Amino acid sequence: MRLVYCCNNPRKPSGGVYVIYRHVIELNRMGFKAAILHSKTGYTYQWVSDRPALLKDRDLKQDDYFIIPEIQAAKLAPIFVSHSLPYAIFVQNGYYLSQCSRLFSEKDIDFAYQNAHLILSISEDTSHILMLNYPQLSNRILRLYCSIDVTQFHPNDRKENLICYMPRKNYQHAKALIFSLKKKIPSHWRIISIEDVSRVNVAETLRKSRIFLSFSDLEGLGLPPIEAALSGNYVIGYYGNGGLEYWHVPNFESVSVGDISGFIEKIQRRVAMLDQSILLDELKPGIFKLQNEYSLENEKKHLSHLVKQIEQTKLTNFEKTDHSLSIKLQKRRGLARLFW
């Protein structure tokens, strides 16, 4: 059996795609077969040191087990069901459940989840949303974890008077806040926007900065605030709901969404404190907790459990299946073309 992660092709690398790449890489290191099927062949990201196996439609096999993203569930599920192919839905953002093109309906979304053998969740918040919408499927929901590379995202004792942020989410909020913040902080502090740079450059900036401003939208988990905290930043801002599971003092301070003046006041207080002391030691207990929660060991433990659950669900759901109904993939029109 091989796990095939179906993956779309965003214009810029996203946290969700990064998690998929990390899962496939680690599954193979653990001795399990796993690969990625992109919606466009020849598509890959350059920010991974180890390249996962990237498939073309002709590479697919009859015993592949497919893992599809929530944003493509309504589109892909009927294809799998009609060809008697097992699949799980990987939900990295519970607030994307309702997403589908104009060609599909809410009934199509429900059909996808009702026929999924497993529903994979990236966070506690995502699991709660899934159970809210599909309480009858709660026994199929399986929590997974992602790991964060602590060789890149770790504290640096030589911090600079630097505030950084990512403007991709809630851009208007970020723009309004930065316009005012520049007038409110001392001249020996700098503000940097992190955008259109490699993960290596992101990590370098976070290791130097002292404060990270979070403008998270409705997130399944939200990786940048974790990466910032692991790098020794004090994180102020929106937790995006999914971030509630890690948004704890003394590393994080929340702001009500849209409260720009309150946001600025909290930044000013932290800047004043940091001008008097480095304060990195007070953050270390929280950093150690994050390192353990989003460690490679924890990710691998849950991936191993995933494989066992897939093997069990395949046995339960398919031991009585009439396999003569399945058409061999090699004789079909390209399955990837059917998907995408």
Secondary structure in CASP SS format (residue, H / E / C, confidence):
PFRMAT SS
TARGET T0000
AUTHOR 0000-0000-0000
METHOD secondary structure of the structure
MODEL  1
M C 1.00
R E 1.00
L E 1.00
V E 1.00
Y E 1.00
C E 1.00
C E 1.00
N C 1.00
N C 1.00
P C 1.00
R C 1.00
K C 1.00
P C 1.00
S C 1.00
G H 1.00
G H 1.00
V H 1.00
Y H 1.00
V H 1.00
I H 1.00
Y H 1.00
R H 1.00
H H 1.00
V H 1.00
I H 1.00
E H 1.00
L H 1.00
N H 1.00
R H 1.00
M C 1.00
G C 1.00
F C 1.00
K E 1.00
A E 1.00
A E 1.00
I E 1.00
L E 1.00
H E 1.00
S C 1.00
K C 1.00
T C 1.00
G C 1.00
Y C 1.00
T C 1.00
Y C 1.00
Q C 1.00
W C 1.00
V C 1.00
S C 1.00
D C 1.00
R C 1.00
P C 1.00
A C 1.00
L E 1.00
L C 1.00
K C 1.00
D H 1.00
R H 1.00
D H 1.00
L C 1.00
K C 1.00
Q C 1.00
D C 1.00
D E 1.00
Y E 1.00
F E 1.00
I E 1.00
I E 1.00
P E 1.00
E H 1.00
I H 1.00
Q H 1.00
A H 1.00
A H 1.00
K H 1.00
L H 1.00
A H 1.00
P H 1.00
I H 1.00
F H 1.00
V H 1.00
S H 1.00
H C 1.00
S C 1.00
L C 1.00
P C 1.00
Y E 1.00
A E 1.00
I E 1.00
F E 1.00
V E 1.00
Q C 1.00
N C 1.00
G H 1.00
Y H 1.00
Y H 1.00
L C 1.00
S C 1.00
Q C 1.00
C C 1.00
S C 1.00
R C 1.00
L C 1.00
F C 1.00
S C 1.00
E H 1.00
K H 1.00
D H 1.00
I H 1.00
D H 1.00
F H 1.00
A H 1.00
Y H 1.00
Q H 1.00
N C 1.00
A C 1.00
H C 1.00
L E 1.00
I E 1.00
L E 1.00
S E 1.00
I C 1.00
S C 1.00
E H 1.00
D H 1.00
T H 1.00
S H 1.00
H H 1.00
I H 1.00
L H 1.00
M H 1.00
L H 1.00
N H 1.00
Y C 1.00
P H 1.00
Q H 1.00
L H 1.00
S H 1.00
N H 1.00
R H 1.00
I E 1.00
L E 1.00
R E 1.00
L C 1.00
Y C 1.00
C C 1.00
S C 1.00
I C 1.00
D C 1.00
V C 1.00
T C 1.00
Q C 1.00
F C 1.00
H C 1.00
P C 1.00
N C 1.00
D C 1.00
R C 1.00
K C 1.00
E C 1.00
N C 1.00
L E 1.00
I E 1.00
C E 1.00
Y E 1.00
M C 1.00
P C 1.00
R C 1.00
K C 1.00
N C 1.00
Y H 1.00
Q H 1.00
H H 1.00
A H 1.00
K H 1.00
A H 1.00
L H 1.00
I H 1.00
F H 1.00
S H 1.00
L H 1.00
K C 1.00
K C 1.00
K C 1.00
I C 1.00
P C 1.00
S C 1.00
H C 1.00
W C 1.00
R E 1.00
I E 1.00
I E 1.00
S E 1.00
I C 1.00
E C 1.00
D C 1.00
V C 1.00
S C 1.00
R H 1.00
V H 1.00
N H 1.00
V H 1.00
A H 1.00
E H 1.00
T H 1.00
L H 1.00
R H 1.00
K H 1.00
S C 1.00
R C 1.00
I E 1.00
F E 1.00
L E 1.00
S E 1.00
F E 1.00
S C 1.00
D C 1.00
L C 1.00
E E 1.00
G C 1.00
L C 1.00
G C 1.00
L H 1.00
P H 1.00
P H 1.00
I H 1.00
E H 1.00
A H 1.00
A H 1.00
L H 1.00
S C 1.00
G C 1.00
N C 1.00
Y E 1.00
V E 1.00
I E 1.00
G E 1.00
Y E 1.00
Y C 1.00
G C 1.00
N E 1.00
G H 1.00
G H 1.00
L H 1.00
E H 1.00
Y C 1.00
W C 1.00
H C 1.00
V C 1.00
P C 1.00
N C 1.00
F E 1.00
E E 1.00
S E 1.00
V C 1.00
S C 1.00
V C 1.00
G C 1.00
D C 1.00
I H 1.00
S H 1.00
G H 1.00
F H 1.00
I H 1.00
E H 1.00
K H 1.00
I H 1.00
Q H 1.00
R H 1.00
R H 1.00
V H 1.00
A H 1.00
M H 1.00
L H 1.00
D H 1.00
Q H 1.00
S C 1.00
I C 1.00
L C 1.00
L C 1.00
D H 1.00
E H 1.00
L H 1.00
K H 1.00
P H 1.00
G H 1.00
I H 1.00
F H 1.00
K H 1.00
L H 1.00
Q H 1.00
N H 1.00
E H 1.00
Y C 1.00
S C 1.00
L H 1.00
E H 1.00
N H 1.00
E H 1.00
K H 1.00
K H 1.00
H H 1.00
L H 1.00
S H 1.00
H H 1.00
L H 1.00
V H 1.00
K H 1.00
Q H 1.00
I H 1.00
E H 1.00
Q H 1.00
T H 1.00
K H 1.00
L H 1.00
T H 1.00
N H 1.00
F H 1.00
E C 1.00
K C 1.00
T C 1.00
D C 1.00
H H 1.00
S H 1.00
L H 1.00
S C 1.00
I C 1.00
K C 1.00
L H 1.00
Q H 1.00
K H 1.00
R C 1.00
R C 1.00
G C 1.00
L H 1.00
A H 1.00
R H 1.00
L H 1.00
F H 1.00
W C 1.00
END
